[in-house]
């Protein structure tokens, strides 16, 4: 494919878009990638390049920029026709995502986004997988903090376990020392989350069409059900082997856990469904949790989440939350406001992922037989890994940039010639994990018993 550019960042003047400009500029120090930015406001695009140049230390004054709007089909097609790959940063995706996907499909342009809206991701696969396959282009969503660390974290655990993993629990936590006066979330991020809650009831119908078969999880020894709130005693020492590789940075205090509200479970399940259907792999059952240190904070999170969920169901109360988010989020979100760079620099995330399964050393029969062979005993081995990195917005930029560059450089290693894929499906045979490690996302094996 001969195109003017390798990558165009669309919606580049958005809050996350500026971060991605910075990361792409730093990652392409050799100037081997031809890239440009696009959006609907020229002044904002110029300002985005200036900000990114100051923060990255890279001269970006010669980066081309193009004007385009999701509501203007002609300019969208013109932009897509110029590039091999487009990173879409324009959200909420339920309103603005599909026109960009459609334009990319029609022009044979690979499409990536940083969407964390579960319904959008699943509907896109259901509606566009066939067209993307026929066009020999890729649509890969959730290429940011949602959900590269969790999806590739599962792949990392599987790659480092000599056997078949059967189940995994993931514990996501954030640390932020001396956070200042800025909000904790960007307003656009809040709107996307709110809209996802609004459309939650529509998921079942889409999912039944997307994944009509039930995955044959371990029926003889099913995964333990957790209560809605539980204490994470012993996360630092789960008794699955000798500790190794713990840098100390990932050492985790006991705390309180509740179901993780993100789209990670959906994305991991889609990856597992594909691997089972296409590659005959034993599907791993994944359950993610959000971990906090304080019981009071956990209870407040549940109460606030319940209020927001109920209010999101009704148009008038949802409009109130959109107008006055600071009231309903305890000041964590403000209209058209974002976390400051100074505050973000104090924040980090970590996923601690604990998986159990059947090792080949103890169950050699699994090497040659059906991977769905029902076992006569519970899982007898396991692995604990940690994926950690900077704040969610910088992590999103690192992930989106490295996904784009890996697709550009290692396209021949992907399992198909096109289609709608998750990051784990697309990149489990590539160097994506190493590329992420080289740019600040840590992948560590903490414990292993095989």
DOSE-993048 format. One record per residue (C-alpha): chain; residue in three letters; residue number from 1; x, y, z. Coordinates in steps of 0.001 Angstrom, whole numbers, plus 500000, padded with zeros to 6 digits. Layout:
<nodes>
   kette   rest    nr       xx       yy       zz
       A    ala   NUM        X        Y        Z
...
</nodes>
This chain:
<nodes>
   kette   rest    nr       xx       yy       zz
       A    unk     1   500000   500000   500000
       A    unk     2   501454   503368   498933
       A    unk     3   500197   506246   501057
       A    unk     4   501521   509702   501894
       A    unk     5   501669   508864   505619
       A    unk     6   502177   505822   507804
       A    unk     7   500094   507228   510682
       A    unk     8   497624   510071   511176
       A    unk     9   496367   511005   514652
       A    unk    10   492737   512114   514260
       A    unk    11   491311   514315   517006
       A    unk    12   494888   515220   517875
       A    unk    13   493994   518371   519804
       A    unk    14   491969   516404   522364
       A    unk    15   493366   515877   525851
       A    unk    16   494518   512318   525080
       A    unk    17   495484   513270   521530
       A    unk    18   498205   515650   522738
       A    unk    19   499697   512877   524895
       A    unk    20   499783   510580   521855
       A    unk    21   501510   513251   519743
       A    unk    22   504206   513488   522422
       A    unk    23   504724   509726   522638
       A    unk    24   504852   509255   518877
       A    unk    25   507356   512109   518572
       A    unk    26   509614   510535   521233
       A    unk    27   509255   507029   519804
       A    unk    28   510168   508175   516286
       A    unk    29   513478   509864   517037
       A    unk    30   514984   508322   513915
       A    unk    31   512300   510060   511797
       A    unk    32   511548   506764   510064
       A    unk    33   507761   507158   510375
       A    unk    34   505820   509570   508201
       A    unk    35   503025   510958   510316
       A    unk    36   500587   513837   510552
       A    unk    37   497743   515085   512723
       A    unk    38   494141   515966   511914
       A    unk    39   491119   517547   513544
       A    unk    40   488421   520122   512964
       A    unk    41   490099   523248   514376
       A    unk    42   493371   524497   512874
       A    unk    43   494226   526788   515791
       A    unk    44   493803   523972   518318
       A    unk    45   495892   521625   516185
       A    unk    46   498724   524173   516043
       A    unk    47   498486   524652   519821
       A    unk    48   498550   520866   520300
       A    unk    49   501797   520621   518346
       A    unk    50   503322   523463   520376
       A    unk    51   502324   521833   523680
       A    unk    52   503558   518424   522584
       A    unk    53   506820   519912   521351
       A    unk    54   507437   521622   524706
       A    unk    55   506647   518475   526694
       A    unk    56   508556   516041   524479
       A    unk    57   511531   518214   523598
       A    unk    58   511044   517326   519911
       A    unk    59   510683   519977   517218
       A    unk    60   507255   519389   515665
       A    unk    61   506776   522564   513653
       A    unk    62   507037   520672   510363
       A    unk    63   504449   518008   511207
       A    unk    64   501618   518318   508625
       A    unk    65   498089   518957   509821
       A    unk    66   494746   518438   508100
       A    unk    67   491230   519607   508795
       A    unk    68   488442   517056   509049
       A    unk    69   485193   516513   510931
       A    unk    70   483357   513294   511800
       A    unk    71   480228   514972   510425
       A    unk    72   481897   515658   507063
       A    unk    73   482132   512424   505077
       A    unk    74   484251   513962   502309
       A    unk    75   487033   515284   504551
       A    unk    76   487042   512035   506526
       A    unk    77   487605   510003   503381
       A    unk    78   490332   512394   502220
       A    unk    79   492199   511999   505504
       A    unk    80   491831   508210   505543
       A    unk    81   493044   507974   501942
       A    unk    82   496300   509725   502918
       A    unk    83   497428   507214   505556
       A    unk    84   498043   503525   506125
       A    unk    85   496855   503741   509727
       A    unk    86   494651   506144   511667
       A    unk    87   494523   506573   515456
       A    unk    88   491102   507939   516384
       A    unk    89   490979   510072   519559
       A    unk    90   487504   511542   519023
       A    unk    91   485029   510461   521686
       A    unk    92   482559   509627   523065
       A    unk    93   482801   506901   520469
       A    unk    94   479140   505975   520606
       A    unk    95   478452   509378   518993
       A    unk    96   481552   509982   516893
       A    unk    97   483292   506643   516361
       A    unk    98   481377   504852   513613
       A    unk    99   481815   507454   510820
       A    unk   100   485592   507182   511250
       A    unk   101   485490   503364   511289
       A    unk   102   483362   503361   508144
       A    unk   103   485704   505761   506310
       A    unk   104   488716   503628   507236
       A    unk   105   487032   500440   505993
       A    unk   106   486059   502069   502700
       A    unk   107   489636   503279   502168
       A    unk   108   491443   500160   503386
       A    unk   109   493055   502127   506229
       A    unk   110   493929   500385   509491
       A    unk   111   491968   501838   512406
       A    unk   112   492980   502091   516073
       A    unk   113   491242   503901   518917
       A    unk   114   491413   504399   522684
       A    unk   115   487753   503574   523259
       A    unk   116   486687   502199   526622
       A    unk   117   482976   501891   525770
       A    unk   118   482053   498210   525877
       A    unk   119   478922   498423   523732
       A    unk   120   480742   500345   520998
       A    unk   121   483616   497864   520901
       A    unk   122   481366   494829   520667
       A    unk   123   478966   496400   518138
       A    unk   124   481912   497407   515958
       A    unk   125   483143   493820   515843
       A    unk   126   479654   492513   515102
       A    unk   127   478985   495040   512327
       A    unk   128   482387   495534   510670
       A    unk   129   484412   492342   511078
       A    unk   130   483367   490904   507720
       A    unk   131   483906   494182   505865
       A    unk   132   487306   494714   507503
       A    unk   133   488363   491173   506630
       A    unk   134   487346   491634   503005
       A    unk   135   489155   495004   502850
       A    unk   136   492256   493416   504423
       A    unk   137   492447   496161   507049
       A    unk   138   492438   495982   510829
       A    unk   139   490104   497569   513350
       A    unk   140   491626   497355   516826
       A    unk   141   489836   499183   519635
       A    unk   142   490682   499776   523292
       A    unk   143   494357   500484   522552
       A    unk   144   494940   502617   525652
       A    unk   145   494843   502039   529396
       A    unk   146   491566   500415   528412
       A    unk   147   492589   497622   527796
       A    unk   148   496171   496948   526699
       A    unk   149   497674   496326   530190
       A    unk   150   495008   493778   531146
       A    unk   151   494623   492067   527759
       A    unk   152   498363   491805   527115
       A    unk   153   498881   491019   530803
       A    unk   154   496911   487811   530292
       A    unk   155   499083   487037   527256
       A    unk   156   502220   487729   529307
       A    unk   157   501087   485329   532040
       A    unk   158   500247   482624   529479
       A    unk   159   503623   483045   527762
       A    unk   160   505467   482582   531050
       A    unk   161   503493   479548   532247
       A    unk   162   504447   476077   531013
       A    unk   163   500982   474620   530906
       A    unk   164   497363   475693   530451
       A    unk   165   495946   478508   532558
       A    unk   166   492377   477957   533665
       A    unk   167   491395   481100   535584
       A    unk   168   492682   484528   536556
       A    unk   169   491821   487326   538953
       A    unk   170   493122   490802   538194
       A    unk   171   493464   493542   540812
       A    unk   172   493802   497092   539486
       A    unk   173   494951   499856   541787
       A    unk   174   496138   503440   541491
       A    unk   175   498574   505346   543661
       A    unk   176   498782   509148   543772
       A    unk   177   500929   510997   546301
       A    unk   178   499933   514547   547286
       A    unk   179   497412   515081   544492
       A    unk   180   496723   518788   544019
       A    unk   181   493582   520748   543171
       A    unk   182   493020   519471   539634
       A    unk   183   490257   516918   538872
       A    unk   184   491125   513224   538780
       A    unk   185   489416   512584   535428
       A    unk   186   489172   514405   532143
       A    unk   187   485589   515527   531444
       A    unk   188   485444   513593   528150
       A    unk   189   486502   510423   529987
       A    unk   190   483624   510952   532425
       A    unk   191   481121   511432   529582
       A    unk   192   482245   508193   527926
       A    unk   193   481833   506305   531204
       A    unk   194   478402   507848   531760
       A    unk   195   477217   506872   528295
       A    unk   196   478516   503335   528793
       A    unk   197   476365   503038   531920
       A    unk   198   473372   504365   529999
       A    unk   199   473709   501651   527366
       A    unk   200   474646   498762   529645
       A    unk   201   471284   497003   529205
       A    unk   202   471813   496779   525425
       A    unk   203   474961   494685   525802
       A    unk   204   473302   491299   526248
       A    unk   205   471631   491281   522839
       A    unk   206   474833   492311   521053
       A    unk   207   476964   489830   522991
       A    unk   208   474645   486921   522253
       A    unk   209   475136   487556   518528
       A    unk   210   478864   488200   518811
       A    unk   211   479648   485170   520968
       A    unk   212   476746   482712   520518
       A    unk   213   478557   479776   522132
       A    unk   214   479247   479543   525842
       A    unk   215   482899   479025   526585
       A    unk   216   483476   475609   528190
       A    unk   217   485071   476710   531421
       A    unk   218   486128   474219   534066
       A    unk   219   482842   472675   535246
       A    unk   220   484349   470135   537595
       A    unk   221   486207   472755   539612
       A    unk   222   484508   476104   538923
       A    unk   223   486063   479446   539757
       A    unk   224   485248   480854   543175
       A    unk   225   482595   483570   543316
       A    unk   226   483624   486687   545203
       A    unk   227   481251   488906   547201
       A    unk   228   480660   492469   545931
       A    unk   229   483168   493753   548509
       A    unk   230   485983   491726   550038
       A    unk   231   489346   492199   551700
       A    unk   232   492432   491465   549623
       A    unk   233   494394   489728   552343
       A    unk   234   497570   488129   551096
       A    unk   235   497839   489743   547659
       A    unk   236   501545   490113   548330
       A    unk   237   501994   486390   549078
       A    unk   238   499475   484052   547515
       A    unk   239   501344   480840   548099
       A    unk   240   501796   479877   544455
       A    unk   241   505536   479603   544539
       A    unk   242   508697   481427   545460
       A    unk   243   508708   485148   544842
       A    unk   244   510897   486478   542087
       A    unk   245   511208   489688   540098
       A    unk   246   509368   491905   542583
       A    unk   247   511080   495263   542331
       A    unk   248   509500   496502   545540
       A    unk   249   507605   499103   543536
       A    unk   250   504787   496611   543035
       A    unk   251   504561   495502   546657
       A    unk   252   500898   495786   547539
       A    unk   253   499306   496458   550916
       A    unk   254   496129   494674   551923
       A    unk   255   493025   496569   550947
       A    unk   256   489428   496233   549814
       A    unk   257   488243   495046   546423
       A    unk   258   485116   495512   544349
       A    unk   259   484240   494542   540756
       A    unk   260   486227   496579   538228
       A    unk   261   483788   498701   536167
       A    unk   262   485921   498993   533022
       A    unk   263   485650   497192   529708
       A    unk   264   488641   494946   530478
       A    unk   265   486580   491839   531215
       A    unk   266   484742   492161   527917
       A    unk   267   487949   492612   525911
       A    unk   268   489733   489704   527599
       A    unk   269   486683   487483   527065
       A    unk   270   486625   488391   523373
       A    unk   271   490308   487463   523136
       A    unk   272   489712   484144   524878
       A    unk   273   486688   483375   522703
       A    unk   274   488724   483910   519541
       A    unk   275   491649   481795   520790
       A    unk   276   489272   478952   521671
       A    unk   277   487340   479133   518401
       A    unk   278   490276   479667   516034
       A    unk   279   493239   478063   517806
       A    unk   280   491648   475424   520046
       A    unk   281   493096   476955   523209
       A    unk   282   491687   476312   526686
       A    unk   283   489786   479516   527531
       A    unk   284   490872   481335   530659
       A    unk   285   488146   482746   532881
       A    unk   286   488986   486347   533865
       A    unk   287   487558   488397   536705
       A    unk   288   488875   491925   537295
       A    unk   289   488628   493902   540535
       A    unk   290   489376   497446   541628
       A    unk   291   491456   497647   544817
       A    unk   292   491569   500487   547336
       A    unk   293   493298   500648   550723
       A    unk   294   490411   502072   552785
       A    unk   295   487125   500341   553609
       A    unk   296   485453   503745   553860
       A    unk   297   486650   504697   550377
       A    unk   298   485409   501356   549013
       A    unk   299   481948   501874   550528
       A    unk   300   481770   505453   549228
       A    unk   301   482791   504217   545777
       A    unk   302   479977   501655   545774
       A    unk   303   477396   504206   546959
       A    unk   304   478537   506868   544491
       A    unk   305   478690   504338   541664
       A    unk   306   475159   503167   542448
       A    unk   307   473812   506725   542433
       A    unk   308   475545   507542   539148
       A    unk   309   474291   504283   537567
       A    unk   310   470671   504988   538548
       A    unk   311   470805   508623   537471
       A    unk   312   472343   507662   534133
       A    unk   313   469180   505696   533310
       A    unk   314   467019   508797   533038
       A    unk   315   467535   511618   530562
       A    unk   316   466906   514503   532963
       A    unk   317   469084   513218   535783
       A    unk   318   471804   512246   533292
       A    unk   319   471748   515797   531950
       A    unk   320   472221   517102   535490
       A    unk   321   475339   514962   535905
       A    unk   322   476693   516204   532576
       A    unk   323   476141   519826   533647
       A    unk   324   477362   519516   537251
       A    unk   325   479708   516520   537423
       A    unk   326   481640   517977   540353
       A    unk   327   478594   517530   542596
       A    unk   328   478077   513864   541721
       A    unk   329   481758   512877   541707
       A    unk   330   482896   514669   544830
       A    unk   331   484894   517161   542758
       A    unk   332   486799   514459   540855
       A    unk   333   485364   515689   537525
       A    unk   334   484683   519245   536356
       A    unk   335   483127   520504   533126
       A    unk   336   485750   521008   530405
       A    unk   337   488551   520506   532908
       A    unk   338   491329   517937   533076
       A    unk   339   493982   516616   535471
       A    unk   340   497100   518781   535557
       A    unk   341   500382   517376   534261
       A    unk   342   501910   518075   537664
       A    unk   343   499319   515955   539470
       A    unk   344   499450   513187   536882
       A    unk   345   503207   512893   537363
       A    unk   346   502517   511682   540924
       A    unk   347   500148   508924   539816
       A    unk   348   500835   505318   538812
       A    unk   349   498764   502232   538102
       A    unk   350   499341   498528   538606
       A    unk   351   497506   495371   537660
       A    unk   352   498336   492412   539896
       A    unk   353   497120   489325   538065
       A    unk   354   496904   485914   539726
       A    unk   355   496257   482909   537517
       A    unk   356   495921   479206   538226
       A    unk   357   495982   476273   535867
       A    unk   358   497506   472917   534995
       A    unk   359   501235   472549   534409
       A    unk   360   502617   470228   531754
       A    unk   361   505170   468818   534210
       A    unk   362   502363   467525   536448
       A    unk   363   499876   466822   533634
       A    unk   364   501906   465707   530585
       A    unk   365   498768   464275   528962
       A    unk   366   497601   467830   528261
       A    unk   367   500354   468394   525705
       A    unk   368   498839   466072   523138
       A    unk   369   495144   465858   524053
       A    unk   370   492150   468133   523671
       A    unk   371   492882   471294   525705
       A    unk   372   489297   471173   526970
       A    unk   373   489870   467815   528630
       A    unk   374   487982   467998   531911
       A    unk   375   490446   467511   534747
       A    unk   376   489895   465206   537704
       A    unk   377   491546   467588   540153
       A    unk   378   491598   471351   540753
       A    unk   379   494326   473588   539265
       A    unk   380   497737   472502   540568
       A    unk   381   499999   475372   539501
       A    unk   382   499891   479113   538996
       A    unk   383   501564   482375   538175
       A    unk   384   501360   485908   539531
       A    unk   385   502338   488840   537313
       A    unk   386   502310   492595   537654
       A    unk   387   501803   495158   534922
       A    unk   388   502537   498703   536055
       A    unk   389   503206   502118   534630
       A    unk   390   502543   505859   534826
       A    unk   391   499163   507578   535071
       A    unk   392   496295   506325   532927
       A    unk   393   496579   509103   530330
       A    unk   394   500311   508726   529723
       A    unk   395   499854   504954   529716
       A    unk   396   497124   505347   527106
       A    unk   397   499501   507339   524911
       A    unk   398   502327   504818   525301
       A    unk   399   500024   501898   524535
       A    unk   400   498318   503490   521525
       A    unk   401   501662   504572   520060
       A    unk   402   503320   501183   520506
       A    unk   403   500276   499318   519154
       A    unk   404   500383   501549   516059
       A    unk   405   504139   501135   515541
       A    unk   406   504011   497375   516138
       A    unk   407   501197   497005   513603
       A    unk   408   503176   499102   511139
       A    unk   409   506406   497108   511558
       A    unk   410   505134   493563   512280
       A    unk   411   501956   493306   510271
       A    unk   412   503052   489947   508852
       A    unk   413   502970   488408   512361
       A    unk   414   499262   489047   512918
       A    unk   415   497020   485947   512739
       A    unk   416   494836   487197   509883
       A    unk   417   495046   489605   506957
       A    unk   418   492307   491810   508405
       A    unk   419   489282   492021   510687
       A    unk   420   488165   493438   514019
       A    unk   421   490587   492185   516667
       A    unk   422   491570   492816   520258
       A    unk   423   495177   493652   521077
       A    unk   424   495848   490168   522495
       A    unk   425   494474   488469   519382
       A    unk   426   496401   490743   517056
       A    unk   427   499730   490938   518865
       A    unk   428   500258   487743   520876
       A    unk   429   502983   486651   518425
       A    unk   430   504632   490059   518037
       A    unk   431   507095   492116   520098
       A    unk   432   504396   494427   521492
       A    unk   433   505031   493487   525130
       A    unk   434   508755   494141   524750
       A    unk   435   508013   497416   522970
       A    unk   436   505769   498490   525852
       A    unk   437   508479   497530   528358
       A    unk   438   511012   499606   526433
       A    unk   439   508762   502663   526807
       A    unk   440   507807   502565   530471
       A    unk   441   505174   499849   530966
       A    unk   442   506540   497110   533216
       A    unk   443   505625   493440   532824
       A    unk   444   506975   491331   535706
       A    unk   445   506608   487747   536888
       A    unk   446   506272   487928   540667
       A    unk   447   505630   484294   541515
       A    unk   448   505546   481044   539600
       A    unk   449   504735   477453   540472
       A    unk   450   504690   474858   537729
</nodes>
